[in-house]
Amino acid sequence: MNRTHARITASVYSSHVPAIGAALDLGKSGNEYWAPLFKGYDRSRQWMKENRPDVIFLVYNDHATAFDLNFIPTFAIGCAAEFQPADEGWGARPVPKVVGHPELASHIAQSVIQQDFDLTIVNKMDVDHGLTVPLSLMCGQPDAWPCPVIPFAVNVVQYPVPSGQRCFQLGQAIRRAIESYDQPLNVQIWGTGGMSHQLQGPRAGLINSEFDNAFLDQLISDPAAQARVPHIDYVREAGSEGIELVMWLIARGAMADVAGGPAPRLVHRFYHVPASNTAVGHMILEEQ
C-alpha cells in the first residue's frame, strides 16, 4: 500500500430513517421504543472514536431538499467547503454543519469522470436526513462532526434509477480515484439508505427481514453477485424504497477484495425492526 496516497480503510453501512434523527434530537433515544435501536450502534460509536478517519465519503440520497423534480442528477458529488443541514419542512435538525473537503472531492470528480462515469458537480447544497442521520448514529451529538465529509447523492427517488451493477462499478472507480490522491488521507466510505420499506400504497409498512438479512449476507460474501440483482427484485421484495440498498453497493465496490485484495473484516452487524415502520440495517467492514 502506498502510504503517500489516500486510502480507504473501512466501509460503513446504515439506514437513514428520518424518525431516528427526530428521536435523538427530541431526547427520546432512551425510551422503550427507541432504546434497542440506539443500543445496536453503541459498539459502532466506540469504533468510530477509535478509528476516526480524515475524511468520510458519504453516499446517500436527497429527499427533495437539495434537488426536486425540476433537476434530478443520477450521481452528484458535493465539492463545497461546507454544507448546511436542510430544512425538510419542520426546521433544520440541530446538528453541526457539514465541513467538506473540496480538494479531495474535486480530485474524485476529475478521476471518476475520466473513468467514464458522469457526475454532477455541486458547489452549493443543503444536506438532509439521508446524510445527517447516519452521522448522528455513528458520532452521537457532538459540537462538530469528527472530520470532513464529502456528500455523494444518488437518485433512488425518481425513475429511472441506476442499477446495482452500475453502483458497484462506480464504487470501484471511486476507490481508484481516492488511491490516486497524493495525500496520505485515511478515508472511510459510507453507504446509507434502506433497508426494506415502503412509504405509500397498499404495501405501506412492508418489512421483509428475510430479504434484508440475505442482502447483508451476500454483501459480505459475494458482492459481485448482489450487484447483478435487477432493480425490480428490490422493489418486489423490499418495497418501493428498498431500492435505496443499491447505494450500499457503491461503498462495497470500493473495498479492496473487489479489486483482488484481501477480504474485509466484519467489525459489527446489526439489524432491527421496527423503526418508524421500516427495517434498520447496519454494518462495518474494515480493510485488512
PAVEXMAR-227738 format. One line per 8 residues: number of its first residue (from 1); their letters; for each residue x, y, z of N, C-alpha, C. Coordinates in Angstrom, 1 decimal. Layout:
residues N
NUM = a = X/Y/Z/X/Y/Z/X/Y/Z; ...
***
This chain:
residues 288
1 = mnrthari = 0.8/-1.2/0.0/0.0/0.0/0.0/0.9/1.3/0.0; 0.5/2.2/-0.9/1.3/3.4/-1.0/0.8/4.4/0.1; 1.7/4.6/1.2/1.3/5.4/2.3/1.4/6.9/2.0; 1.9/7.3/0.8/1.9/8.7/0.5/0.6/9.1/-0.2; -0.3/8.2/-0.5/-1.5/8.5/-1.1/-2.7/8.2/-0.2; -3.9/8.7/-0.5/-5.1/8.4/0.3/-5.4/6.9/0.1; -6.1/6.4/1.1/-6.6/5.0/1.1/-7.9/4.9/1.8; -8.7/3.9/1.4/-9.9/3.6/2.1/-9.6/2.5/3.1
9 = tasvyssh = -10.0/2.8/4.4/-9.7/1.9/5.5/-10.9/1.1/5.9; -12.1/1.6/5.6/-13.3/0.9/6.1/-14.5/1.4/5.3; -15.5/0.5/5.3/-16.8/1.0/4.8/-17.9/0.8/5.9; -18.8/1.7/5.9/-19.9/1.7/6.9/-21.2/1.7/6.2; -22.2/1.0/6.7/-23.5/0.9/6.0/-24.5/1.1/7.1; -25.5/1.9/6.7/-26.5/2.2/7.7/-27.8/2.8/7.1; -28.9/2.4/7.6/-30.2/3.1/7.3/-30.2/4.5/7.7; -31.1/5.3/7.1/-31.1/6.7/7.5/-32.5/7.3/7.7
17 = vpaigaal = -33.3/6.5/8.5/-34.7/6.8/8.8/-34.8/8.2/9.4; -35.6/9.1/8.9/-35.7/10.4/9.5/-36.2/10.4/10.9; -37.1/9.5/11.3/-37.6/9.5/12.7/-36.5/9.2/13.7; -35.4/8.5/13.2/-34.2/8.3/14.1/-33.6/9.6/14.6; -33.5/10.5/13.6/-32.9/11.8/13.9/-33.8/12.6/14.8; -35.1/12.5/14.6/-36.1/13.2/15.5/-36.0/12.7/16.9; -36.0/11.3/17.0/-35.9/10.7/18.3/-34.7/11.2/19.1; -33.6/11.3/18.4/-32.3/11.8/19.1/-32.4/13.2/19.4
25 = dlgksgne = -32.9/14.0/18.5/-33.0/15.5/18.7/-33.9/15.8/19.8; -35.0/15.0/20.0/-36.0/15.3/21.0/-35.8/14.6/22.3; -34.6/14.0/22.4/-34.3/13.3/23.7/-35.1/12.1/24.0; -35.5/11.3/22.9/-36.3/10.1/23.1/-35.5/8.9/22.8; -34.2/9.0/22.7/-33.4/7.8/22.3/-33.3/6.7/23.4; -33.7/7.1/24.6/-33.6/6.1/25.7/-35.0/5.5/26.0; -36.0/5.9/25.3/-37.3/5.4/25.7/-37.5/4.0/25.2; -38.6/3.3/25.6/-38.7/1.9/25.3/-38.7/1.5/23.9
33 = ywaplfkg = -39.3/2.4/23.0/-39.3/2.1/21.6/-38.0/2.2/20.9; -37.3/3.3/21.3/-36.0/3.6/20.5/-34.8/3.1/21.1; -34.8/2.7/22.4/-33.5/2.3/23.1/-32.9/1.1/22.4; -33.6/0.1/22.0/-32.9/-1.1/21.4/-32.2/-0.7/20.1; -32.8/0.2/19.3/-32.1/0.6/18.1/-30.8/1.4/18.4; -30.8/2.3/19.3/-29.6/3.1/19.6/-28.6/2.2/20.2; -29.0/1.2/21.0/-28.1/0.3/21.6/-27.3/-0.5/20.6; -27.9/-0.8/19.5/-27.3/-1.5/18.4/-26.1/-0.7/17.8
41 = ydrsrqwm = -26.1/0.6/18.0/-25.0/1.4/17.5/-23.9/1.7/18.5; -24.1/1.2/19.8/-23.1/1.5/20.8/-21.7/1.1/20.4; -21.6/-0.1/19.9/-20.2/-0.5/19.5/-19.7/0.3/18.4; -20.6/0.7/17.5/-20.1/1.5/16.3/-19.6/2.9/16.7; -20.3/3.5/17.7/-19.8/4.8/18.1/-18.5/4.7/18.8; -18.3/3.6/19.5/-16.9/3.4/20.2/-15.9/3.1/19.1; -16.2/2.3/18.1/-15.3/2.1/17.0/-15.0/3.3/16.3; -16.0/4.2/16.1/-15.7/5.5/15.4/-14.7/6.3/16.1
49 = kenrpdvi = -14.8/6.4/17.5/-13.9/7.1/18.3/-12.5/6.6/18.1; -12.4/5.3/18.0/-11.1/4.6/17.9/-10.5/4.6/16.5; -11.3/4.8/15.5/-10.9/4.7/14.1/-11.4/6.0/13.3; -11.1/7.1/13.9/-11.6/8.3/13.3/-10.8/8.6/12.0; -11.6/8.7/10.9/-10.9/8.9/9.6/-10.6/10.4/9.4; -9.8/10.7/8.3/-9.5/12.0/7.9/-10.7/12.6/7.1; -11.4/11.7/6.4/-12.5/12.1/5.5/-13.5/11.0/5.4; -14.7/11.3/5.4/-15.8/10.4/5.1/-16.4/10.7/3.8
57 = flvyndha = -16.4/9.7/2.9/-17.1/9.8/1.6/-18.5/9.2/1.8; -19.6/10.0/1.9/-20.8/9.5/2.3/-21.9/9.5/1.2; -22.3/8.3/0.8/-23.2/8.0/-0.2/-24.6/8.0/0.4; -25.5/8.8/-0.1/-26.9/8.9/0.4/-27.8/9.4/-0.7; -29.1/9.5/-0.4/-30.0/10.1/-1.4/-30.7/11.3/-0.8; -30.8/12.3/-1.6/-31.6/13.5/-1.3/-33.0/13.2/-1.3; -33.8/13.8/-0.4/-35.2/13.6/-0.3/-36.0/14.9/-0.7; -35.7/15.4/-1.9/-36.4/16.6/-2.5/-36.1/17.8/-1.7
65 = tafdlnfi = -34.9/18.0/-1.2/-34.5/19.2/-0.5/-33.5/20.0/-1.3; -32.3/19.3/-1.6/-31.4/20.0/-2.5/-31.8/19.9/-3.9; -32.5/18.8/-4.3/-32.9/18.6/-5.7/-34.4/18.3/-5.6; -35.1/18.7/-6.7/-36.5/18.3/-6.8/-36.8/17.8/-8.2; -38.1/17.7/-8.6/-38.4/17.1/-9.9/-38.0/17.9/-11.1; -37.6/19.2/-10.8/-37.1/20.0/-11.9/-35.6/19.7/-12.3; -34.9/19.0/-11.3/-33.5/18.8/-11.5/-33.1/17.6/-10.8; -32.8/16.5/-11.5/-32.6/15.2/-10.8/-31.3/14.6/-11.3
73 = ptfaigca = -30.1/14.8/-10.7/-28.9/14.2/-11.1/-28.9/12.7/-10.6; -28.4/11.9/-11.5/-28.2/10.4/-11.1/-27.2/10.3/-10.0; -26.0/10.9/-10.2/-24.9/10.9/-9.3/-24.4/12.4/-9.1; -24.4/12.9/-7.9/-23.9/14.2/-7.6/-22.9/14.3/-6.5; -21.8/14.9/-6.7/-20.7/15.0/-5.7/-20.6/16.4/-5.2; -20.7/16.5/-3.9/-20.6/17.9/-3.2/-19.1/18.3/-3.1; -18.8/19.4/-3.8/-17.4/19.9/-3.8/-17.3/21.2/-3.0; -18.3/21.6/-2.2/-18.2/22.8/-1.5/-17.4/22.7/-0.2
81 = aefqpade = -17.1/23.8/0.4/-16.3/23.8/1.7/-17.2/23.5/2.9; -18.5/23.7/2.8/-19.4/23.3/3.8/-20.8/23.2/3.3; -21.6/22.4/4.1/-23.0/22.1/3.7/-23.9/22.3/5.0; -24.9/23.1/4.8/-25.8/23.3/6.0/-26.9/22.2/6.1; -27.3/21.9/7.3/-28.4/20.9/7.5/-29.7/21.5/6.8; -30.4/20.7/6.1/-31.6/21.1/5.3/-32.8/21.3/6.2; -33.6/22.2/5.9/-35.0/22.3/6.4/-35.9/21.4/5.6; -36.4/20.4/6.2/-37.2/19.4/5.4/-38.7/19.6/5.7
89 = gwgarpvp = -39.0/20.8/6.2/-40.4/21.1/6.4/-40.8/21.3/7.8; -39.9/21.0/8.7/-40.1/21.2/10.2/-38.9/21.8/10.8; -38.1/22.5/10.0/-36.9/23.2/10.5/-35.7/22.2/10.4; -34.5/22.9/10.3/-33.3/22.1/10.1/-33.0/21.3/11.4; -32.4/20.1/11.3/-32.0/19.4/12.5/-31.0/20.2/13.3; -31.0/20.1/14.6/-30.0/20.9/15.4/-28.7/20.1/15.5; -28.1/20.0/14.3/-26.8/19.2/14.2/-25.7/20.2/13.6; -24.5/19.8/13.7/-23.4/20.7/13.2/-23.5/20.8/11.6
97 = kvvghpel = -23.0/21.9/11.1/-22.8/22.0/9.7/-21.8/20.9/9.2; -21.9/20.5/8.0/-21.0/19.5/7.5/-19.9/20.2/6.8; -18.7/20.0/7.2/-17.5/20.6/6.6/-17.0/19.7/5.5; -16.9/20.2/4.3/-16.5/19.4/3.1/-15.0/19.3/3.0; -14.6/18.6/1.9/-13.2/18.5/1.6/-13.1/18.8/0.1; -13.1/20.1/-0.3/-13.2/20.4/-1.8/-12.0/19.8/-2.6; -10.8/19.8/-2.0/-9.7/19.3/-2.8/-9.9/17.8/-3.2; -10.2/17.0/-2.2/-10.4/15.5/-2.5/-11.6/15.3/-3.3
105 = ashiaqsv = -12.7/16.1/-3.0/-13.9/15.9/-3.8/-13.7/16.2/-5.3; -12.9/17.3/-5.5/-12.7/17.7/-6.9/-11.8/16.7/-7.6; -10.8/16.2/-6.9/-10.0/15.1/-7.4/-10.8/13.9/-7.8; -11.7/13.5/-6.9/-12.5/12.3/-7.2/-13.4/12.6/-8.4; -14.0/13.8/-8.5/-14.8/14.1/-9.7/-14.0/14.0/-10.9; -12.8/14.6/-10.9/-11.9/14.6/-12.1/-11.6/13.1/-12.5; -11.2/12.3/-11.5/-10.8/10.9/-11.8/-12.0/10.1/-12.3; -13.1/10.2/-11.6/-14.3/9.3/-11.9/-14.9/9.7/-13.2
113 = iqqdfdlt = -14.9/11.0/-13.5/-15.5/11.4/-14.8/-14.6/10.9/-16.0; -13.3/10.9/-15.7/-12.3/10.4/-16.7/-12.4/8.9/-16.8; -13.0/8.2/-15.9/-13.3/6.8/-16.0/-14.6/6.5/-16.6; -15.2/7.6/-17.2/-16.5/7.5/-17.9/-17.7/7.3/-17.1; -17.7/7.8/-15.9/-18.9/8.0/-15.1/-19.3/9.5/-15.1; -20.5/9.8/-15.4/-21.0/11.2/-15.5/-21.5/11.6/-14.1; -20.7/12.5/-13.5/-21.1/13.0/-12.2/-21.6/14.5/-12.3; -22.5/14.9/-11.5/-22.9/16.3/-11.4/-22.1/16.9/-10.3
121 = ivnkmdvd = -21.4/18.0/-10.6/-20.6/18.7/-9.6/-21.5/19.7/-8.9; -21.6/19.7/-7.6/-22.4/20.6/-6.8/-21.6/21.4/-5.9; -21.6/22.7/-6.1/-20.8/23.6/-5.2/-21.7/24.3/-4.2; -23.0/24.1/-4.1/-23.8/24.6/-3.0/-25.0/23.7/-2.9; -25.2/23.2/-1.7/-26.4/22.4/-1.4/-26.6/22.2/0.1; -27.8/22.1/0.5/-28.1/21.7/1.9/-28.2/20.1/1.9; -27.9/19.5/3.1/-27.9/18.1/3.2/-29.0/17.7/4.2; -29.8/16.7/3.8/-30.9/16.3/4.6/-30.6/15.1/5.5
129 = hgltvpls = -31.7/14.5/6.0/-31.5/13.4/7.0/-30.8/12.2/6.4; -30.8/12.1/5.1/-30.1/11.0/4.4/-28.7/10.9/4.8; -28.1/12.1/5.0/-26.7/12.3/5.4/-26.5/12.5/6.9; -27.3/13.3/7.5/-27.1/13.6/8.9/-27.5/12.5/9.9; -28.5/11.7/9.6/-28.9/10.6/10.5/-27.8/9.6/10.7; -27.1/9.1/9.6/-26.0/8.2/9.8/-24.9/8.8/10.6; -24.6/10.1/10.3/-23.6/10.7/11.1/-23.9/10.8/12.6; -25.2/11.0/12.9/-25.7/11.0/14.3/-25.6/9.7/14.9
137 = lmcgqpda = -25.9/8.6/14.2/-25.9/7.3/14.7/-24.5/6.9/15.0; -23.5/7.3/14.2/-22.1/6.9/14.4/-21.3/7.8/15.3; -21.8/9.0/15.4/-20.9/10.0/16.1/-21.7/10.6/17.3; -22.9/10.3/17.5/-23.7/10.9/18.7/-24.1/12.4/18.4; -23.9/13.2/19.4/-24.4/14.6/19.3/-23.2/15.6/19.6; -22.2/15.6/18.8/-21.0/16.4/19.0/-21.3/17.9/18.6; -20.4/18.8/19.1/-20.5/20.2/18.7/-20.0/20.3/17.2; -19.2/19.4/16.7/-18.8/19.4/15.4/-18.6/18.0/14.9
145 = wpcpvipf = -18.8/17.7/13.7/-18.6/16.3/13.2/-17.1/16.0/13.3; -16.7/14.8/13.5/-15.2/14.5/13.8/-14.3/14.7/12.6; -14.8/14.9/11.4/-13.9/15.0/10.2/-14.7/15.6/9.1; -14.0/16.1/8.0/-14.7/16.5/6.8/-15.5/15.3/6.2; -16.6/15.7/5.5/-17.5/14.8/4.8/-17.7/15.2/3.4; -17.5/14.3/2.4/-17.9/14.5/1.0/-19.2/13.9/0.8; -20.3/14.7/0.5/-21.6/14.2/0.2/-21.6/13.7/-1.2; -22.2/12.5/-1.4/-22.4/11.9/-2.7/-23.8/11.4/-2.9
153 = avnvvqyp = -24.6/12.2/-3.6/-26.1/12.0/-3.7/-26.4/11.1/-4.9; -27.2/10.1/-4.7/-27.6/9.2/-5.7/-29.1/9.3/-5.9; -29.6/9.3/-7.1/-31.1/9.3/-7.4/-31.6/7.9/-7.2; -32.3/7.7/-6.1/-33.1/6.5/-6.0/-34.6/6.8/-5.7; -34.9/8.0/-6.1/-36.3/8.5/-5.7/-37.2/8.6/-7.0; -36.6/9.1/-8.1/-37.4/9.2/-9.3/-36.8/8.3/-10.4; -37.7/7.5/-10.9/-37.2/6.5/-12.0/-37.0/7.3/-13.3; -35.9/6.9/-14.0/-35.1/5.7/-13.9/-34.0/5.9/-12.9
161 = vpsgqrcf = -33.7/4.8/-12.1/-32.6/4.9/-11.1/-31.4/4.0/-11.6; -30.2/4.2/-11.1/-29.1/3.4/-11.5/-29.2/2.0/-11.0; -28.6/1.1/-11.8/-28.7/-0.3/-11.4/-27.7/-0.6/-10.3; -27.9/-1.7/-9.7/-26.9/-2.2/-8.7/-25.5/-2.4/-9.3; -25.5/-2.9/-10.5/-24.2/-3.1/-11.2/-23.5/-1.8/-11.5; -24.2/-0.8/-11.9/-23.6/0.5/-12.2/-23.1/1.1/-10.9; -23.8/0.9/-9.8/-23.4/1.5/-8.5/-22.1/0.7/-8.0; -22.1/-0.6/-8.2/-20.9/-1.4/-7.8/-19.7/-1.0/-8.6
169 = qlgqairr = -19.8/-0.8/-9.9/-18.7/-0.4/-10.7/-18.3/1.0/-10.3; -19.2/1.9/-10.0/-18.9/3.2/-9.6/-18.0/3.2/-8.3; -18.4/2.3/-7.4/-17.6/2.2/-6.2/-16.1/1.8/-6.5; -15.9/1.0/-7.5/-14.6/0.6/-7.9/-13.8/1.8/-8.4; -14.5/2.6/-9.2/-13.9/3.8/-9.8/-13.6/4.8/-8.7; -14.4/4.9/-7.7/-14.2/5.8/-6.6/-12.9/5.4/-5.8; -12.8/4.1/-5.6/-11.6/3.6/-4.9/-10.3/4.0/-5.7; -10.3/3.8/-7.0/-9.2/4.1/-7.8/-8.9/5.6/-7.7
177 = aiesydqp = -10.0/6.4/-7.7/-9.8/7.9/-7.6/-9.1/8.3/-6.2; -9.6/7.7/-5.2/-9.1/8.0/-3.8/-7.6/7.6/-3.7; -7.3/6.4/-4.2/-5.9/5.9/-4.1/-5.0/6.7/-5.0; -5.5/7.5/-5.9/-4.6/8.3/-6.8/-4.4/9.7/-6.2; -5.0/10.0/-5.1/-4.9/11.3/-4.5/-3.6/11.4/-3.6; -2.7/12.3/-3.9/-1.4/12.3/-3.4/-1.2/13.0/-2.0; -2.1/12.6/-1.1/-2.0/13.0/0.3/-2.4/11.7/1.1; -1.7/11.5/2.2/-1.9/10.2/3.0/-3.1/10.3/3.9
185 = lnvqiwgt = -4.3/10.4/3.2/-5.5/10.5/4.0/-6.1/9.1/4.3; -6.7/9.0/5.5/-7.5/7.8/5.8/-8.9/8.1/5.5; -9.5/7.4/4.6/-10.8/7.7/4.1/-11.8/6.5/4.4; -12.9/6.8/4.9/-14.0/5.8/5.1/-15.0/6.1/4.0; -15.6/5.1/3.4/-16.8/5.3/2.5/-18.0/4.6/3.2; -19.1/5.4/3.2/-20.3/5.0/3.8/-21.4/4.9/2.8; -22.1/3.8/2.9/-23.3/3.6/2.0/-24.6/3.6/2.9; -25.5/4.5/2.6/-26.7/4.6/3.5/-28.0/4.4/2.8
193 = ggmshqlq = -29.1/4.3/3.5/-30.4/4.1/3.0/-30.9/2.7/3.3; -32.1/2.4/2.9/-32.7/1.1/3.1/-32.9/0.9/4.6; -33.3/-0.3/5.1/-33.5/-1.5/4.3/-34.9/-1.6/3.7; -35.5/-2.7/3.9/-36.9/-2.9/3.3/-37.8/-1.9/3.9; -38.5/-1.1/3.1/-39.6/-0.3/3.5/-40.3/0.3/2.3; -41.6/0.6/2.5/-42.4/1.2/1.5/-43.3/2.2/2.3; -43.3/3.4/1.7/-44.0/4.5/2.4/-45.4/4.8/1.9; -45.8/4.2/0.9/-47.2/4.5/0.3/-47.8/3.3/-0.4
201 = gpraglin = -49.1/3.4/-0.7/-49.8/2.4/-1.4/-50.2/1.2/-0.5; -50.7/0.2/-1.2/-51.3/-1.0/-0.4/-50.2/-1.7/0.4; -48.9/-1.6/0.0/-47.9/-2.3/0.8/-47.1/-1.4/1.8; -47.7/-0.2/2.1/-47.1/0.7/3.0/-46.8/0.0/4.3; -45.6/0.1/4.9/-45.2/-0.5/6.1/-44.6/-1.9/5.9; -44.4/-2.3/4.6/-43.7/-3.6/4.3/-42.4/-3.7/4.9; -42.1/-4.8/5.6/-40.8/-5.1/6.1/-40.5/-6.6/5.7; -39.4/-6.8/5.1/-39.0/-8.2/4.6/-37.7/-8.5/5.3
209 = sefdnafl = -37.7/-9.1/6.5/-36.5/-9.3/7.2/-35.7/-10.4/6.5; -36.3/-11.4/5.9/-35.6/-12.5/5.3/-34.8/-11.9/4.1; -35.4/-11.0/3.3/-34.6/-10.4/2.2/-33.5/-9.5/2.7; -33.8/-8.7/3.8/-32.8/-7.8/4.3/-31.5/-8.6/4.8; -31.7/-9.7/5.5/-30.6/-10.4/6.0/-29.9/-11.2/5.0; -30.6/-11.6/4.0/-29.9/-12.3/2.8/-29.1/-11.3/2.1; -29.6/-10.0/2.0/-28.8/-9.0/1.3/-27.5/-8.7/2.1; -27.6/-8.7/3.4/-26.4/-8.4/4.2/-25.4/-9.6/4.1
217 = dqlisdpa = -25.9/-10.8/4.1/-25.0/-12.0/3.9/-24.3/-11.9/2.5; -25.1/-11.6/1.5/-24.5/-11.6/0.2/-23.5/-10.4/0.0; -23.9/-9.3/0.6/-23.0/-8.1/0.5/-21.6/-8.4/1.1; -21.6/-9.2/2.2/-20.3/-9.6/2.8/-19.6/-10.6/1.9; -20.3/-11.7/1.5/-19.6/-12.8/0.9/-19.5/-12.8/-0.6; -20.4/-12.2/-1.3/-20.4/-12.2/-2.7/-21.0/-10.9/-3.3; -20.4/-9.8/-3.1/-21.0/-8.5/-3.5/-21.2/-8.4/-5.1; -20.3/-9.1/-5.8/-20.5/-9.1/-7.3/-21.8/-9.7/-7.7
225 = aqarvphi = -22.2/-10.8/-7.0/-23.5/-11.5/-7.3/-24.6/-10.6/-6.9; -24.5/-9.9/-5.8/-25.5/-9.0/-5.3/-25.7/-7.8/-6.3; -24.6/-7.4/-6.9/-24.6/-6.3/-7.9/-25.5/-6.7/-9.1; -25.5/-8.0/-9.4/-26.3/-8.4/-10.6/-27.8/-8.5/-10.4; -28.2/-8.4/-9.2/-29.7/-8.4/-8.9/-30.4/-7.2/-9.5; -31.4/-7.5/-10.3/-32.1/-6.4/-11.0/-32.9/-5.5/-10.0; -33.1/-4.3/-10.4/-33.8/-3.3/-9.5/-35.2/-3.8/-9.2; -35.8/-4.5/-10.1/-37.2/-4.9/-9.9/-37.3/-5.8/-8.7
233 = dyvreags = -36.2/-6.6/-8.5/-36.2/-7.5/-7.3/-36.2/-6.8/-6.0; -35.5/-5.7/-5.9/-35.5/-4.8/-4.7/-36.9/-4.3/-4.5; -37.6/-3.8/-5.5/-38.9/-3.2/-5.3/-39.9/-4.3/-4.9; -39.8/-5.5/-5.6/-40.7/-6.6/-5.3/-40.6/-7.1/-3.8; -39.3/-7.3/-3.5/-39.0/-7.9/-2.2/-38.9/-7.0/-1.0; -38.3/-5.8/-1.3/-38.0/-4.9/-0.2/-38.8/-3.6/-0.2; -39.8/-3.5/-1.1/-40.7/-2.3/-1.2/-40.1/-1.2/-2.1; -40.9/-0.2/-2.4/-40.5/0.8/-3.3/-39.3/1.6/-2.9
241 = egielvmw = -39.2/1.8/-1.6/-38.0/2.5/-1.1/-36.8/1.5/-0.8; -37.0/0.2/-1.0/-35.9/-0.7/-0.8/-34.8/-0.6/-1.8; -35.1/0.1/-2.9/-34.1/0.3/-4.0/-33.0/1.2/-3.4; -33.2/1.8/-2.3/-32.0/2.6/-1.7/-30.8/1.7/-1.4; -31.0/0.4/-1.3/-29.9/-0.5/-1.0/-28.9/-0.5/-2.1; -29.2/-0.1/-3.3/-28.1/-0.1/-4.3/-27.0/0.8/-3.9; -27.3/1.8/-3.1/-26.3/2.8/-2.6/-25.2/2.1/-1.8; -25.6/1.0/-1.1/-24.6/0.2/-0.3/-23.6/-0.4/-1.2
249 = liargama = -24.0/-0.7/-2.4/-23.1/-1.4/-3.4/-22.0/-0.4/-3.9; -22.2/0.9/-3.8/-21.2/1.8/-4.1/-20.1/1.7/-3.1; -20.4/1.7/-1.8/-19.5/1.5/-0.7/-18.8/0.2/-0.8; -19.5/-0.9/-1.1/-18.9/-2.2/-1.1/-18.0/-2.4/-2.3; -18.3/-1.8/-3.4/-17.5/-1.8/-4.6/-16.2/-1.2/-4.4; -16.1/-0.3/-3.4/-14.8/0.4/-3.1/-13.9/-0.3/-2.2; -14.2/-1.5/-1.8/-13.3/-2.3/-0.9/-12.3/-3.1/-1.7; -11.2/-3.4/-1.0/-10.0/-4.0/-1.7/-10.3/-5.3/-2.3
257 = dvaggpap = -11.1/-6.2/-1.7/-11.3/-7.5/-2.2/-11.9/-7.5/-3.6; -12.7/-6.5/-3.9/-13.3/-6.4/-5.2/-12.2/-6.2/-6.3; -11.1/-5.6/-5.9/-10.0/-5.3/-6.8/-8.9/-6.4/-6.7; -9.2/-7.5/-6.0/-8.3/-8.6/-5.9/-7.5/-8.7/-4.6; -7.8/-7.8/-3.7/-7.1/-7.8/-2.4/-7.8/-8.7/-1.4; -7.4/-8.6/-0.1/-7.9/-9.5/0.9/-9.4/-9.1/1.3; -10.1/-10.1/1.8/-11.5/-9.8/2.2/-11.5/-8.9/3.4; -12.5/-8.0/3.5/-12.6/-7.2/4.7/-13.0/-7.9/5.9
265 = rlvhrfyh = -12.7/-7.3/7.1/-13.1/-7.9/8.4/-14.4/-7.3/8.8; -15.4/-8.2/9.1/-16.7/-7.7/9.7/-16.5/-7.3/11.1; -16.6/-6.0/11.4/-16.5/-5.5/12.7/-17.8/-5.6/13.5; -18.9/-5.2/12.8/-20.2/-5.2/13.5/-21.3/-5.3/12.5; -22.3/-6.0/12.9/-23.5/-6.2/12.1/-24.7/-6.1/13.0; -25.7/-5.3/12.6/-26.9/-5.1/13.4/-28.1/-5.0/12.5; -29.2/-5.5/13.0/-30.5/-5.4/12.3/-31.6/-5.3/13.3; -32.5/-4.4/13.0/-33.6/-4.1/14.0/-34.9/-3.7/13.3
273 = vpasntav = -36.0/-4.2/13.8/-37.3/-3.7/13.3/-38.2/-3.7/14.6; -39.2/-2.7/14.5/-39.3/-1.7/13.5/-38.7/-0.4/14.0; -38.5/0.5/13.1/-38.1/1.9/13.4/-38.9/2.8/12.5; -40.1/3.2/13.1/-41.0/4.1/12.3/-41.4/3.3/11.0; -41.9/2.1/11.2/-42.5/1.3/10.1/-41.4/0.9/9.1; -40.1/0.9/9.4/-39.1/0.4/8.5/-38.2/-0.5/9.2; -37.3/-1.2/8.4/-36.3/-2.0/9.0/-35.0/-1.2/9.0; -34.2/-1.4/10.0/-32.9/-0.7/10.1/-31.8/-1.8/10.0
281 = ghmileeq = -30.9/-1.5/9.1/-29.7/-2.4/8.9/-28.4/-1.6/9.1; -27.4/-2.3/9.6/-26.1/-1.6/9.8/-25.0/-2.6/9.8; -23.8/-2.1/9.3/-22.7/-3.0/9.2/-21.4/-2.2/9.1; -20.3/-2.7/9.6/-19.0/-2.0/9.4/-18.1/-3.1/8.9; -17.4/-2.8/7.8/-16.4/-3.7/7.2/-15.0/-2.9/7.2; -14.0/-3.5/7.8/-12.7/-2.9/7.9/-11.7/-3.6/7.0; -10.9/-2.8/6.3/-9.9/-3.4/5.4/-8.8/-4.1/6.2; -8.3/-5.2/5.7/-7.3/-5.9/6.4/-5.9/-5.4/6.0
***
